[in-house]
Amino acid sequence: MAINPSEQDHLVEIGPGQGAITEPLLDSKCQLDVVELDRDLVSQLDRRFGSIARFTLHSADALAFNFSDLSHGEKLRIVGNLPYNISTPLLFHLMEQAHHIQDMYFMLQKEIVNRLQARPGSKQFGRLSIMIQLHCDVDALFDVDPECFHPQPKVMSSIVRLTPHRQQKYHINNKPFFESLVKAAFGQRRKTIRNTLKEFCQDDILEAAGISPSQRAENIDIEQFVTLSNLLSPSSS
């Protein structure tokens, strides 16, 4: 498998379901924690794998789970077939703990993967692209046809690898402010940045950050957003 786990690895599987991926992961002799919300599935997983010393089962909601607590001096490798309805908030949740993570492998809706790796100037480029690329390198590995599932979904799926940067590429003075700035910039995609950020700044500040006020947010790169945020919020909070 693309993950290529080894017995030296500490893996975390999100949403193992009935254990289709869990079993081959355990075959690698890795240490494996799994996080599952469905109590019926928790019981099945416990019966099937609970006797294995390297296996730890967490009956919990991944959106509220503190993955950092599982890291004891080593980096985690996280894998999962993420539910499409929570994939975006879960990715944001994981980014908050990226410094404890070596890499992540997820199956997601192909549309989401396209957004994750989108570059400025693309219609797919947006808040999700920026917030993930701020923390990680994004590599789309391969697609998974709907015919591979039963019942068949109506969308194509893709496997993506997210690798947190060893060192942060950008210094952001005030991360909550940066996040609110980016969210506002993409809040009305058809409007110019002058209009979407009128509550934040005037044209002169945009131009100081190298941004034309007539641009749309999708044409502004991460470095420009960081520069603008730091101009507007020069000190940390």
C-alpha positions, -999 to +999 in steps of 0.1 A: +000+000+000+011+036-005+015+041+032+042+014+035+040+011+073+068-005+093+071-018+129+088+014+139+058+035+130+030+047+152-001+049+131-035+064+138-065+053+117-096+075+117-129+058+111-117+022+106-153+009+101-152-029+100-114-030+098-107-034+061-076-013+063-069-020+100-059-056+094-031-050+068-018-021+089-015-044+119+003-070+097+031-045+094+037-049+132+032-011+137+017+004+168-019+013+158-045+035+174-079+037+159-106+063+165-142+052+158-174+070+168-200+043+159-204+021+191-216-009+171-184-008+151-164-002+182-177-035+196-169-053+164-133-039+163-127-048+199-138-084+193-116-087+162-085-069+172-087-061+210-064-089+220-035-075+200-011-056+222-001-031+195-037-021+189-055+006+209-092+014+203-106+049+210-144+052+211-145+089+202-154+117+178-124+125+156-135+161+154-130+165+191-101+140+196-067+153+207-044+134+185-014+151+201-020+130+233-010+099+213+024+113+205+051+105+230+082+119+215+075+104+181+056+117+150+023+101+142+013+087+108-025+092+102-046+074+077-083+071+070-113+070+047-128+103+059-166+108+059-171+134+032-195+154+053-169+161+080-137+160+059-130+197+058-135+205+095-115+174+104-086+185+082-087+219+099-087+201+133-056+181+123-038+211+110-038+225+146-018+194+156+004+191+125+036+195+145+030+160+160+023+144+126+048+129+101+023+124+073-013+117+065-030+095+039-067+100+033-094+089+008-115+120+000-139+131-026-119+140-057-133+175-057-119+181-022-085+168-032-085+192-062-092+220-038-064+209-014-037+211-042-051+240-062-028+269-070-037+307-073-055+315-104-076+283-103-113+282-096-106+255-070-082+277-051-097+290-019-096+290+019-091+253+022-062+254-003-045+281+017-050+267+052-038+232+042-008+243+021+002+267+049+010+236+069+016+207+044+028+196+011-001+181-009+003+151-032-027+135-050-017+099-054-045+081-074-082+080-080-107+054-068-136+046-091-172+045-076-173+009-088-149+000-060-176+006-034-209-010-025-232+008-026-216+030-053-212+067-044-221+093-070-187+109-069-151+100-077-127+095-048-090+102-045-061+092-022-041+122-010-009+124+010-004+154+033+031+159+046+035+187+073+064+211+067+094+204+089+098+241+093+070+266+088+074+285+055+057+317+067+058+337+099+023+349+108+020+374+136-016+366+145-029+333+133-066+338+143-066+371+126-050+355+095-077+329+094-105+354+097-089+375+069-087+346+045-123+335+054-136+370+046-116+372+014-132+341+000-166+348+015-179+363-017-157+349-044-171+369-073-163+402-056-130+420-058-106+419-028-113+456-023-150+448-015-146+415+004-120+431+028-134+466+030-140+460+068-103+452+072-083+477+051-082+503+024-065+502-011-032+515+001-027+486+025-036+461-002-011+477-025+016+477+002+011+439+003+015+436-034-022+431-040-042+449-067-075+460-051-093+449-083-081+413-079-103+385-067-092+363-038-085+333-060-057+352-077-038+361-045-011+337-033-004+326+003+026+348+007+005+379-002-022+370+023+005+365+050+021+399+041-013+416+043-022+399+076+011+410+092+007+446+080-028+447+096-018+428+127+018+436+134+020+421+169+011+386+182-020+380+203 
